[in-house]
Amino acid sequence: MGTFLLGFLFFFGLIILISGIFTVKQQSAAIVERFGKFLSVRNSGLQIKIPLIDRIAGRINLKIQQLDVIVETKTKDDVFVLLKISVQFQVIRDRVYDAFYKLENPQNQITSYVFDVVRAEVPKMKLDDVFERKDDIAIAVKGELNDAMVEYGYDIIKTLVTDIDPDVKVKEAMNRINASEREKVAAEYEAEADRIKIVAKARAEAESKRLQGQGIADQRREIARGLEESVDVLNNVGINSQEASALIVVTQHYDTLQSIGGETNTNLILLPNSPQAGSDMLNNMIASFVASNQIGEKMKEQNKAKGITNKKRDNNQDHEN
């Protein structure tokens, strides 16, 4: 009986001794109370407390934590939006007592401040400004939280506006506007491309016409030079200029008839095509040149006579004055 009692007391004492030893994990702290009163803060590692007298009141996480808060509010242009605010916070190591005893639920406290700041800032902005100035909203939330939470032993590391979600109809309208803008830009680029093509084509055609005209001019110049040389050659063998011109016209007439006859699919008919046609054309040309020269000389004489008459009339008027 005595051995049993001794063994029981030894076992009970061992349990009491073991209950006085505890460990604290890395990046955490334990709050130890004695008879319900704060005693100390224990950091990571193996710790000892007095059994049955001291107790662990709680543990606090010292890591950086994140709280996501979704706030519904209205913008200045009366659009309801959902904003997701991510708050990263951490317990200050030398303010563990305040973090444990002063604040019952830090997440609820942070959420309340986030709601208050967001609903004060966003109604001052239009919807487009909310997207463009989301960093300003995050800075305002962080500043308000830092001022409020440092009293409770919490440090606000960073705040982020991670999502802005307008009403479904508003998003559809924005998408339509963006699509219209993109179509407008695409149409402008296509119109510019068409304009460039038209300008390039016009320049190419103008250059083609210029080169074509230059080619025709060169061709006619060479033809004239060839005719001149032909007339000179015929003059050297005793044929006068009129006879040489008639011979060249007739020769070209028959060359043309020969080239037309060589084409099998041509529908061209050259009229007249009699042997006398070349000579008739030459005579007609000469007669036209002579008649034109006579008309020109007569017009010159008329203009000269008219000028003399006008001059005499002007002199008479000068004398009368």
Disulfide bonds with the S-S distance in Angstrom:
none
